[in-house]
Amino acid sequence: MNRSLSSIAAPELRFPSPARLRVGDRFVFLPTVDAAIDWLRSPANAALCQRLTQALELLLAAQGSRSSSDLHAGYSALLEGAEREGLVFR
């Protein structure tokens, strides 16, 4: 079987430690960049996504570049934004 490289998915970028957020009465577990991006882009989180634009932009950059420095910047921005928004994380 001959597969092109484009058909092989790259492994997901895992956070150093999963982001654990409390949003209202829900708990959100975000172990990867892809999970965080999908969660932020969810229509239910549109208002929160607008306030966490910098985190989303940095996470998208990390997804594209796959560099550890971009991953760290996106992860840090997500946690800082969560703290600023009053979301509890551990």
Buried (B, 14 or more C-beta within 10 A) or exposed (E): EEEEEEEEEEEEBEBEEBBBBBBEEEEBEBBBBBBBBEBBEEEEBEEBBEEBEBBBEBBBBBBEEEEEEBBBBBBEBBBEBBEEEEBEBE
